[in-house]
Amino acid sequence: MPKYSITVNGTIRAVDVPADTPLLWVLRDELDLTGTKYGCGTGQCRSCAVHLDGEIAYACLVTIQSIGDQEVLTIEGLSDDLSHPVQKAWLDVDVPQCGWCQPGQVMTAAALLEEHPSPTDEQIDEWMSPVLCRCGTYGRIRTAIHRAARGGDR
């Protein structure tokens, strides 16, 4: 088996897995970073969203061999104390119900705010609608994103 070095949440990590191993399983099974969730395994639900060099990627679709020197950011890497503006807003607005999609929602919202610091409702809907939430918390998600964009103000 080939050995790969990847940078995850600012730390270089070595893993010894087959080249076609999805990043999702590297994160969860090899690196014990279980915040990234398995939903569908086909990139349709987006619950496995991570950032690769600041861009959204779906960890179930990205293989370890395709990462190269790109930096991986998982939900654990946003902050170690839930102080990231999106995480704080998520808690303040009580977004999660079952919670399964939330890592994908949070990582997508963080990327959205990097690109659009003051997003419109239309931009939020465009970015967030592909991330499947079976509980239907889309209204609270939008509210939390606006709150995070304002720096936590109501």
PyMOL commands that set and color helices and strands:
alter all, ss='L'
color gray80, all
select helices_A, chain A and resi 23-30+64-67+75-78+85-93+102-115+121-128+138-149
alter helices_A, ss='H'
color red, helices_A
select strands_A, chain A and resi 3-8+11-16+49-52+55-58+71-73
alter strands_A, ss='S'
color yellow, strands_A
deselect
rebuild
show_as cartoon
